[in-house]
């Protein structure tokens, strides 16, 4: 064995307690315990409250930030929902406007067609009325000319001039027979 170990073992054997053999001095131990307790009391009185407040404040800030983030997410979702509703409403309005425009244009086309049909019917009726008037005028003119021709022919055939009353009677008879 090593001579130093032998000496240390011999010294230890002479001491009576285990604490003495470990090199612990009771007075020094009690002083260190008192100093430690004073340090803990000072820390508890002055340092720990500051640390606890800082930690509590930080925790409150984190919770507030988390709540603000949750609120922001909820607001964003609500805004997105409102935007979606507005878009849906705008699409419905646009579809309604387009449908109304189609209906109005169809109504306008129908109205224009009806007006054109009425106008053409009116023009046709006017033309027919004018035609009937022209036909009646032509018939009157033809009757007058026919009456004159008949009077001339009758005058030539009879070689005598018939008075106006006789002439009119002969013409009427001839016209009745011609019809």
Buried (B, 14 or more C-beta within 10 A) or exposed (E): EEEEEEEEEEEEEEEEEEEEEEEEEEEEEEEEEEEEEEEEEEEEEEEEEEEEEEEEEEEEEEEEEEEEEEEEEEEEEEEEEEEEEEEEEEEEEEEEEEEEEEEEEEEEEEEEEEEEEEEEEEEEEEEEEEEEEEEEEEEEEEBEEBBEEBBEEBEEEEEEEBEEEEBEEBBEEBEEEEE
